[in-house]
């Protein structure tokens, strides 16, 4: 816990949006902070966490921040579910599973006084995690008997990595880990490319969110929720 009890790690995970690979991309926060206050960003290395890097959001100050060790977030006897049996999955299990190095970094952001509610929430929490997106999901949620509120998939500009496009397919490692979690399922799965998500348990695209950020212009998030979709709708990429 933080010394001033601003946020508990359990509450943060329970109400979180999980982003399995994103770097310091702030568009997820900008798009969803009107409804959600807790975000988990995966694939952030220890060398990436610097004070200038944390001060990433216009109109916000870092109210407090600190390192979080593995044993603060992961149950002591937890072991990952090895998913090598799944086709197309390259096992990127990192040394952080057995490492004494910090497991994660928590930053609490406070809106600057000159900005109003139109700019964003008064406060939000961002947990940066150093680890593979699939194993980290298991470690954070399954080991604590929790599930995130949502999963957001940001497609990278370069897709030569072994697992990126596999996040879009429920039959691959991330989808398998999410759907096999006995402690709950996300309310929705969001993707930045319409029609590319192939999660059969989340077939219905029900909402589009628009986010204007930095110099990249407008980014759209397509939210897919559980439901029944007619075959003709699937063909249209609904």
C-alpha positions in Angstrom: 0.0 0.0 0.0 1.0 3.6 -0.4 1.9 5.2 2.9 -0.8 7.8 2.5 -3.4 5.2 1.4 -4.2 7.0 -1.8 -4.9 3.7 -3.5 -4.8 0.1 -2.6 -3.2 -2.3 -5.0 -6.1 -4.8 -4.7 -8.7 -2.1 -5.5 -6.5 -0.8 -8.4 -6.4 -4.3 -10.0 -10.1 -5.0 -9.4 -11.2 -1.9 -11.3 -8.4 -1.7 -13.8 -8.1 -1.5 -17.6 -5.3 -3.9 -18.6 -3.1 -3.0 -21.6 -0.8 -5.9 -22.4 1.7 -3.9 -24.5 1.8 -0.2 -25.1 4.9 1.6 -23.8 4.0 5.1 -22.7 1.1 5.5 -25.1 -1.3 7.8 -23.2 -4.3 7.4 -25.6 -5.9 4.6 -23.4 -6.0 6.9 -20.4 -7.2 9.8 -22.5 -10.0 7.7 -24.0 -11.2 5.9 -20.9 -10.4 8.1 -17.9 -13.9 9.6 -17.9 -15.2 6.3 -16.7 -12.2 4.4 -15.3 -9.4 5.5 -12.9 -7.0 2.6 -12.8 -4.8 1.4 -15.6 -2.2 -1.3 -15.9 0.4 -0.9 -18.6 2.6 -3.9 -19.4 5.9 -4.2 -21.2 7.5 -1.2 -19.5 11.2 -1.8 -18.6 12.9 -0.5 -15.5 15.1 1.7 -17.6 12.0 3.4 -19.1 10.8 4.6 -15.7 12.2 8.1 -15.3 10.8 11.3 -13.8 10.5 13.0 -17.2 8.8 9.9 -18.7 6.3 9.7 -15.8 5.4 13.3 -16.4 3.7 12.2 -19.6 0.2 13.6 -19.4 -0.6 17.2 -20.1 -2.4 18.9 -17.3 -1.4 16.4 -14.7 1.3 16.2 -12.0 2.7 13.0 -10.5 1.3 13.2 -7.0 3.3 10.2 -5.8 5.2 7.3 -7.2 7.1 4.3 -6.0 8.6 0.9 -6.9 6.5 -2.1 -6.2 8.1 -5.5 -5.6 6.9 -8.8 -7.0 5.6 -10.1 -3.6 3.3 -7.1 -3.2 1.3 -8.1 -6.3 1.8 -11.8 -6.8 0.8 -14.7 -4.4 3.9 -16.4 -3.0 3.2 -19.8 -4.4 1.9 -18.7 -7.8 3.4 -20.3 -10.9 2.5 -19.4 -14.5 0.5 -21.7 -16.6 2.9 -22.7 -19.4 1.0 -22.2 -22.7 3.5 -23.8 -25.1 0.8 -26.1 -26.3 -1.0 -23.2 -28.0 -0.1 -22.8 -31.7 2.0 -19.8 -32.7 3.0 -18.8 -29.1 6.6 -18.0 -28.5 7.3 -18.4 -24.8 8.7 -15.0 -23.7 8.9 -15.8 -20.0 11.2 -13.2 -18.5 13.6 -13.4 -15.7 11.4 -11.0 -13.6 9.4 -14.1 -12.5 12.4 -15.1 -10.3 14.1 -11.8 -10.0 14.8 -9.7 -7.0 14.4 -6.6 -9.2 11.3 -4.4 -8.8 8.3 -6.0 -10.4 6.3 -2.8 -11.1 6.1 0.9 -10.7 3.0 2.8 -9.5 2.3 6.5 -10.3 -0.7 8.5 -9.1 -1.6 11.5 -11.2 -3.3 14.6 -10.0 -5.0 17.1 -12.3 -3.4 20.6 -12.2 -5.6 23.4 -10.8 -5.7 25.3 -14.1 -7.6 22.4 -15.8 -11.3 21.7 -15.4 -13.4 18.5 -15.4 -13.6 18.9 -19.2 -9.9 18.0 -19.4 -10.2 14.7 -17.4 -10.6 13.2 -13.9 -9.1 14.8 -10.8 -7.0 11.8 -10.2 -6.0 8.5 -11.9 -3.6 5.6 -11.1 -1.2 4.0 -13.5 0.7 0.7 -12.8 3.6 0.1 -15.0 4.7 -3.6 -15.2 7.9 -5.1 -16.5 6.8 -8.4 -18.0 5.2 -10.4 -20.9 1.6 -9.5 -21.5 0.3 -13.0 -21.0 2.3 -14.1 -18.0 1.7 -10.7 -16.3 -2.1 -11.1 -16.8 -1.9 -14.5 -15.0 0.4 -13.1 -12.2 -1.7 -10.0 -11.5 -5.2 -11.3 -11.8 -5.4 -15.0 -11.5 -2.9 -15.2 -8.6 -5.0 -12.6 -6.7 -8.4 -14.2 -7.7 -9.4 -11.1 -9.7 -10.2 -10.0 -13.2 -9.8 -6.6 -14.9 -12.7 -4.5 -16.0 -11.5 -4.4 -19.6 -8.6 -5.3 -21.9 -7.4 -2.7 -24.5 -5.3 -3.8 -27.4 -3.2 -1.1 -29.2 -1.8 -2.3 -32.4 1.8 -1.4 -32.9 3.2 0.3 -36.0 5.6 -2.6 -36.5 4.2 -6.1 -36.1 7.2 -8.3 -36.5 7.2 -9.5 -32.9 6.1 -13.1 -32.1 2.9 -12.3 -30.1 1.4 -9.0 -31.2 -1.2 -10.2 -33.7 -1.9 -13.2 -31.5 -3.4 -10.9 -28.9 -6.2 -10.4 -31.4 -7.1 -14.1 -31.5 -9.0 -15.6 -28.5 -7.6 -19.0 -29.4 -4.0 -17.8 -28.8 -2.2 -17.3 -25.5 -3.7 -14.1 -24.1 -7.3 -15.0 -25.0 -6.8 -18.4 -23.5 -5.4 -17.0 -20.3 -8.3 -14.5 -20.0 -11.0 -17.0 -20.8 -9.6 -19.6 -18.5 -9.5 -17.2 -15.5 -12.0 -18.7 -13.1 -12.3 -15.4 -11.1 -14.1 -13.4 -13.8 -14.0 -12.1 -17.3 -13.5 -8.5 -18.6 -16.7 -6.5 -19.3 -15.3 -5.7 -22.8 -12.2 -6.1 -25.0 -11.2 -3.0 -27.0 -9.1 -2.8 -30.1 -7.7 0.1 -32.2 -8.5 -1.5 -35.5 -12.1 -2.3 -36.5 -12.7 -5.8 -37.6 -9.4 -7.3 -36.5 -10.4 -8.6 -33.1 -11.2 -12.3 -33.2 -12.5 -13.1 -29.7 -15.5 -15.4 -30.2 -16.6 -14.7 -26.6 -16.7 -10.9 -27.4 -18.4 -10.8 -30.8 -20.5 -7.7 -30.7 -18.9 -4.3 -31.4 -21.1 -2.0 -29.4 -19.2 1.3 -29.0 -16.6 3.5 -30.6 -14.5 5.9 -28.5 -12.5 8.7 -30.1 -9.4 10.2 -28.5 -7.5 13.2 -29.8 -4.0 13.1 -28.5 -0.5 14.6 -29.2 0.4 15.0 -32.8 -1.0 11.7 -34.0 -4.5 13.1 -34.4 -7.5 11.0 -33.6 -7.4 7.4 -32.4 -10.5 5.2 -32.3 -11.1 2.4 -29.9 -13.7 -0.3 -30.9 -15.3 -2.0 -27.9 -16.4 -5.6 -28.2 -18.7 -7.1 -25.6 -20.2 -10.6 -25.0 -23.2 -11.4 -27.1 -24.7 -13.3 -30.0 -23.9 -12.1 -33.5 -25.6 -13.3 -36.6 -23.3 -14.8 -39.3 -24.0 -11.9 -41.7 -22.8 -9.5 -39.1 -19.5 -11.4 -38.7 -18.9 -11.2 -42.4 -19.3 -7.5 -42.3 -16.8 -7.2 -39.5 -19.3 -5.9 -37.0 
